[in-house]
Amino acid sequence: MNRYYIALLTIFLAFQTSFGQSQMQKVPIIEVLNEITAIHSVVFNYESSILKEVKVYPLPKESSLTFKIENLSEQTNLVFNQVSAAVITISEAIKFCGFIYDAPLQQPLLGATISGSKDDAVSDATGYFEIDLSSLEEVVSIRYIGFKAITLQASKFDLVECAIISMSVEQEFINTVLLEAYLVRGIDKNEDWTTSIDYNKFSLLPGLIEADVLQTVQALPSINSVDETVSNINIRGGSNDQNLLLWDDIKMYQTGHFFGLISSFNPHMTQSTSVINNGTDVSFTDGISGTIHMQTDKKVNSNFSGNLGVNFLNAELFSNIPIGNKSSLQVASRKSLDDLYRSPTYNSYFDRVTQYTEAQNNAAEVSSSDQGFDFYDTSLRWLYSPTDKDVFRVNFILLNNNLSFNETARFNGNLQTKESSASQNSIGAGIHYKRQWKEDFFTSFSIYESNYKLRSINADVLSQQFFLQENTVSETSLKVENVVLKNKWQFKLGYSFTETEVINLRDIDLPRFVRRDEEVLREHGAFGQTWFTNATKDFSVRAGIRANYLTKFKKVIIEPRLSLRKTLGDHFEIEALGEFKHQSTSQIINFQNDFLGIESRRWQLTDNESIPIMESKQASLGVLYKNKGWLLDAKAYYKTVDGITTQSQGFTTKYEFERQQGSYDVYGAEFLLRKKFRKFSSWMSYSYLINTYTFEGLEEIQLPSNYDLTHSFTMGSTYSIDSWNVSAGLNYRTGKPTSIPLLGNEVTNGNVNFDIANEQRLRDYLRIDASAVYKFKISDRFRSEIGASLWNISNRQNVINNFFRVDEASEANQFSRFSLGLTSNMVFRVYF
């Protein structure tokens, strides 16, 4: 029966019961229990004393056993527990009360959340609370922002008198929330100058039905993607390879499925994400434009839970498995559905990825067929806490994308078919250990291994040639941190070591050609930092310095970093951030048709000569205003990056084949205006930047950057209640710079003759999205949600890139790559 009819029937029965109860007298509960026993063949076990004087309204005989039990529980506040199909026990609810205090100061905590399986409460100004428990085995959780969560069975507390419960300060207080619901619920500003996304609290953003990790970060000001992919995120005008992406402290070199259209990190495994675009903590290196730090749950989970979901692209499974009282395991996996069913959504994504690649476009006498695409990912996190002072965490992640297609042509009078393929995969593993030596001193140690491989086989059926390409990255890193807390101060001292190996292979069988380039770079880092926050928390300053030594070049790089915040009155706050950073890896493009044109970028290491070490300097100043649901956050910044190459900047028109070194400078400002009104959260954001290249070896020494999206504007609104999340919004930005052939002299010596570089722009980008998710309860144990989204509702043809090729008539033809058109998606998920 449809759940809506069930809901209507339940409401009707409840109304009937309520109306009937107002017309009848209460009777002893024993009579009602005897009637239920006769009708439903069940037995009730209880102590006669607790039912001696209990009276209830009679119940409709035709109603279900579940309805009757729930009704009796509401009328009496007794606990009914069905231990088997035929036996139901009845007991009195256990009253649990207590006072919650701040352990260091012994001050009562107002607003602490206390949760049982069926009841919850919030502590008052004296720290007092009380809730009802069904049994001594029930697990009680106590949480308060900035303090260590307490999760214990009820039997561990004092249930005779009101318990006195002291909560210890969370020593790693850097993630304390400063401003909740910065954009929507679940996106917060933290005291450590980061913006975080908590996917357990996350509501909804336009066009998304799931919390895609790398799509959600693009909702923040000055974070865009010039080609609408998660594998090409641009933070404050930087290229994607200038971002540091960490998954539980493991550096990731692959970020997307469908070669960049959806995030490869499962949002159910990834509990939170921190975004840092300036004032980075000294423990992080690389990422001269920004850092995206994804983290799994850091608590040992005591209850089994999970979810199973399916949408038009993939199916996924997540489970949280307790192992005793001191350990838990999280496992997540996701698999595309191409083998079973190819949806219209899947086709839209596939066509978007393969535009102007050999998978769709080939010579006239060659036909492509049997295109297949498959992706999957698997991740796990094992957490073990043998004592209150020791925590071990082990992480593993596996990502894979595979594309294959057949090329058929007539060779020597016979039809021949050969398969071409491209694959992209990553494997990462890490171990993290933390030791709490004292209340104010802890040490953490982490080590990881990250491996990435991009491989393609281009089988040219006309020339009978095989062309193999590989790009491999292998990185090993370890880091040790010591943190000391003294009153209002935090002191950090640490060391890191990283070894990175990059291999590039090109192998052609006819004529025989093999080239294999292998580079290894080892880097040592030492860092120190101090952080002061005054007693009223209206002033905070963090200052640190990092020293890096690159052994291959015997080069030392010193990086100072500073973050400062000051509250002015009740509503205003100012912040100033600054940092120096460097980076030794970058992504380059040799030819646009490398790796079948599917993913032409390859990672490569600096050689400190033709490929320099990239170094950046950045400073920003911001002001924040908040009052009565209004929020205004405005920042101005300047960033300069030296050591880039033309090959790493994505030129597809003029200078596509140039190899020059240079730099870029960005002047920018960003604004966010948000208003919360009851269940609505509405926002507008705007970013402005001037992004200019300087290449001494080019004809135009200075020219607009390929990532110079001068104006970017977003607006949206989200409506959120317990059962519904609905969101709609608009994205607009200036078209990216491009070059066009010189009018009247488009082709010279068989090549396109371009006019002034990046003087023109593509058409402005505009996209309207909407999404909705409905949540409902299946039973006491199962709940579910169903959602739908529309991406690019107006079906606007947004040009994301263009290029020119000379045809047989010696004319310059223009080709354009387009973003996704109108694309719908749906999801159904069951939580257990």
Secondary structure, 3 states (H helix, E strand, C coil): CCHHHHHHHHHHHHHHHHHHHHHCCCEEHHHHHHHHHHHHCCEEECCHHHHCCCEECCCCCCCCHHHHHHHHHHHHCEEEEECCCCEEEEEECEEEEEEEEECCCCEECCCCEEECCCCEEECCCCCEEEEEECCCCCEEEEECCCECCEEEEHHHCCCCCCEEEEECECCCHHHCEEECCCCCCCEEEECCCCEEEECCCCCCCCCCCCCCHHHHHHHCCCEEECCCCCCCEEECCCCHHHEEEEECCEECCCCEECCCCEECCCCCCCCEEEEECCCCCCCCCCCCCEEEEEECCCCCCCCCEEEEEEECCEEEEEEEEEECCCEEEEEEEEEECCCCCCCHHHHHHHHHHCCCCCCCCCCCCCEEEEEEEEEEEEEEEEEEEEECCEEEEEEEEEEEEEEEEEEEEEECCEEEEEEEEEEEEEEEEEEEEEEEEECCEEEEEEEEEEEEEEEEEEEECCCCEEEEEEEEEEEEEEEEEEEEEECCEEEEEEEEEEEEEEEEEEEECCCCEEEEEEEEEEEEEEEEEEEEECCCCCEEEEEEEEEEEECCCCEEEEEEEEEEEEEECCCEEEEEEEEEEEECEEEECCCCCHHHHCCCCEEEECCCCCCCCEEEEEEEEEEEEEECCEEEEEEEEEEEEEEEEHHHCCCCCCCCCCCCEEEEEEEEEEEEEEEEECCEEEEEEEEEEEEEEECCCCCCCEEECCCCCCEEEEEEEEEECCCEEEEEEEEEECCCEECCECCCCCEECCEECECCCCCEECCCEEEEEEEEEEEEECCCCCEEEEEEEEECCCCCCCEEEEEEEECCCCCEEEEEEECCCCEEEEEEEEEC
